[in-house]
Amino acid sequence: MRQIVLDTETTGLEPRLGHRIIEIGCVEVIDRRVTGNRYHQYINPEREIDEGAVEVHGITTAFLADKPLFADIAEDFLNFIRGAELVIHNAPFDVGFIDHELNQLNQQQNHVDNICTVLDTLVLARKMHPGQKNNLDALCKRYDIDNSQRDLHGALLDAEILAETYLAMTGGQTMLSLGGQGAHESGLNGDVAVYKPRMVTIESGQLKIIRASEEELTSHDTRLASINDMSDGKCVWLKENEQ
């Protein structure tokens, strides 16, 4: 499954008032693995940027003066996202801006809904955590995602953070380091389990087997029960144990 985690920055909040996209950031995820394949582009909006927007993302009109127009990058961008599932936080905002840009180019056939499916992580977060803050910063705190570099919004940085947050929200492994450094797996309930390899020694030319402790077995069973609850009884590991 190919997913593209996407974020944009804009000149303002309303495309119907003539506001435009000024930055696009995309991170590719295939079968729940971040591949390292990215798309990032600054764009000249051919208009001034609202002062309030500059305070959010720090991108100025002067900085964008020599950047390409959306028309110049549209084909490459569409080719990158075509056929994927887009993962976006507050998808109507970004999709609305992308479709507005395509309308300016008379490319209605390439509207996002025609070439991609869309998963809105804000809707997902509200279902999982009703009544709580569910902006990206709040989710990072909830799932122990490092967003210390996020002093200002940036499309690529936010897409990278959202990719890690989305994988944590949906219970998938985001990183694995056999050295135990920075390796973590986050579940649907926000728990974080850090992998710390246990030493395996060789005695008398034979491999010594170190079995899981009672505490580790209990933690494992608790984890599977949590996954089973959040997946409506579809935890495949529990089903295998029952056979």
C-alpha positions, 0 to 999 in steps of 0.5 A: 500500500502506497501512502503519501503524507502531505502538508502545505503552507499558504498565503492565507486561509481562504482559496476563494479569496485568492490565496495560494499554495506556497510550499508542498511537502510529501513523505512516502510510506509503503506498507507502513514503512517510511521509504525516504522518498520525498517531494518538497517544493516552494512556490511563487504565489504571484501575490502578497502573503498575509502577515498572519500567515508569515507569523505561522510559517515564516515564509516571505514574499521576497523569499519566494520571488525566484521560485517556480509557479504552481503551473511549472511544478504541477505535473511532477507533483501530480505524478508523485501523488497519483494513485496513492492514499493521501494522509493529511491532518485537516484534509479539507484545507489542503485538498481545497487549496490543491484543487483551487490551484488545479482549477486555475490550470483548467485541470479539474480532471486531476482534482485530488478525489479523482486521482487519490484517496484521502485519509484525514488524521484529524478525523481519526484523532477525534474518533480516538480521543474525543473531547481532547486537543487533536492538533499536531502538537497535541498528538506529538505530546500524546504519542511521544513524538519529538517535534522540538524543531517545529518552532515554525510550521513548514510543509516538509517538516510537518509531513515528516512529523505527521508520518511518524504520528500517524504510524504511532496512532495506528499501532505500527512500528515507526523505527527499529534500531537493534542497538536500542537507540531511538527504537520505539513502537507506539500503539493505538492507546498511546503506549510506547515500548522501547526495544532493548536487546537482551544479551545472548551468550555462548557457553561451551560452544552452544547458544544459550537461550534466554526465555521471556520473564513472567513480567515480559509475558504479562506485558506481551499479553496486555499489549495483544489485548489492547490491540484486539480491543482497538481492532474490534477483535481482529488481532491476528496474533491472538487468533494464532494462539487460539489455534 
